[in-house]
Every structure is written in structure tokens, then in C-alpha cells.
Amino acid sequence: MKNAANVSRVIHRMDLSRMEKKVPETLWCFVSEKMKENEP
């Protein structure tokens, strides 16, 4: 993945509602916060 932009791109391509069910809540919160930090 190399950087946050690539991770963000992959997440946006996925069905987020489906992903939320499979990812632990703590990881989901971490990813969400990191995505917010990278927004312009």
C-alpha cells in the first residue's frame, strides 16, 4: 500500500458497509481518523 493515499483509495473502492461488519471497531476508528487527517 506504501502510503495513506493508497489505503484511502482502496477503502473508497470497497463497499464500506460490508467492510464495517468485518473490521474490528478499534481498527475502523483508527482508519477513519487517519482518513480525516489526510483530507484537504
N, C-alpha and C positions, 0 to 999 in steps of 0.2 A: 504494500500500500504506500509506503515511503513517506507520505505526509498527510496532514489533516484534510487537505482539499480532496485528495483521492478517496479517503474514507467517507467524507461527506457526499461525494458524487455517487459512490456505491450505495450508501444508505438511501439517498433520494431515488435511486432507480428501483429499490426494493419496495414491496408492499409494507409500509410502516406498521399498519395494524397487525399484520401477520407476524412481523418481527417482534413487536412488543410482547406478544404472548410467549415467545421462545427465549427472550433475553432476560436475564435476572434484572430486577428493578434497579439495583445499585449500578449495574453497568449501563443500563438505559439512561439513568440520571447523569452519569459521568459523560456519556457521549452527547447528550442533549446540551449540557453546559458547555462542553468544548465547541460544539457547533455554534452556539450563541456567541462565544468569544471570537469566532472567526468571521462573523457576519460584519459587513461593512457599516 
